[in-house]
């Protein structure tokens, strides 16, 4: 098996960073629920569950990318597209450092996912499996 490209490692690290940020946001929502500062409990509880699910999906997708699984590119790219749309909306209201950071990371991960070494690393296992069964 060929060594994994460095660009794949960078991609996985950025996706894991995104998962940590989303998990942290979920923790912030839990804190607001526990302190009673959340205006509405049900929507905040939904956001906690949503953040937990997205964080878990991103961790699983990063592991899948590292393992060379083709399926992992789809949820990661979908998340990047959603982040770009959100960041552009935020930037349309007010230019903030965090919104620019979200946009830069999302675009970087999206571009990294499309680079030939990363695509090759995440399709190699599927090609190896097909050649063995033929």
N, C-alpha and C positions, 0 to 999 in steps of 0.2 A: 504494500500500500504506500502511496506517495505521501510525503509529509504535507500537513495542512498549510495552505498559504497564509502569510501574515495578514493579508487583507481580510481573510475569514476570521482570524482571531480578533482583529479590530472590530469587525462587524458584530461578533458575538459579545464582546465587551460593551459596546455601545447599547446593544439590545438589553443586556443585563443591567446596565445603568438605567435605562428607561424603566425596566421592571422595578428597580429599587425606588425610583422616583414615584411611580404609580402606587407602589405599596406604601410609601411614606404618606402620600396623599390620602390613602385609605385610613391609615393610622390617625391622621389629622381629623378625618371625619368621625372616627370612633371617639376621639377625645372630645369633639364638640357634642357628640351624643351623651357621653358620660357626664360632662360638665353642665349639660342642659342649655348650651348656647345655640344649638341648632334650632332654627325656626320651626321646621317641620321634621318630625322624627322618621316618618316612613320614607320620604325621598332620600334622606341622609343615610338611612339603613341600606337603601338600594345602592347608593353610591359606594358605600363600604363594600358591599358584595360585588359590585361591578369592578372596583379597583382590585379586589382580591382575585377575581377571575382573570382580568387583563394581566395582572402581574404574574400569575401562575402560567398563563398561556405564553407570555413572553419568555419566561424561564424555560418552559418546555421547548419553545421554538428555537431558542439559543442553543439548547442541548442538541436539538435536531440538526441545526445548521452545523454544529461542531462535529456531529456524527456523520455528516454528509447526506442527510435526508432531504430529498427534494421538496416534500410537503411543507417543510419549515419556512421556506421563502414566502409562501402565500400569506400567512397571518402576519408575518413581520412587515411585508410590503403594505398590506392593508392598513396596519396600524400607522405606518409612516405617512400614508396618504391622508388618513384622518388627522394626524398631528399637523401636517402642512395646512390643511383647511382650517383647523382651529387656530393655528398660529397666525395665519393671514387675517382671520377675523379679529383676533386680539390686536394685531398690529394696525388694523383699520380703525380701531378705537383709540389706541394709545400705544406709542412706541415704548416698549419696556424691555429691559435686558433679558428677562426670563423668556419673553415671547420670542425674541431673536434667537436665544439659545435653543429653544424647542425647535424652531424652524431650521436652524443650522444642523442640529443633530439628526432631525428627520430626513432632511435632504441628503446628508452624508450617508446615513444608513441605506436610504433608497438607492443612491448611486452605487454604494459598495455592493449591494445585492445584485446589481446588474453587471458588474465587472466580470470579464471572462474568467479570471482565476477563481472567483467565488462561485460562479455558475458551474464551472467545471468541478470544483470540489463538492458541490452539493448535488451533482448529477452522476458522479462517478460510481457510487454504490449501486444505483439503479442500473447503470450500464454493466457493471460487473455481475450483478444478479442475473441479468438477461443473457449474458454470454455464458454463464454456467449452466443455465437451464436449456440452452439451445443445443 
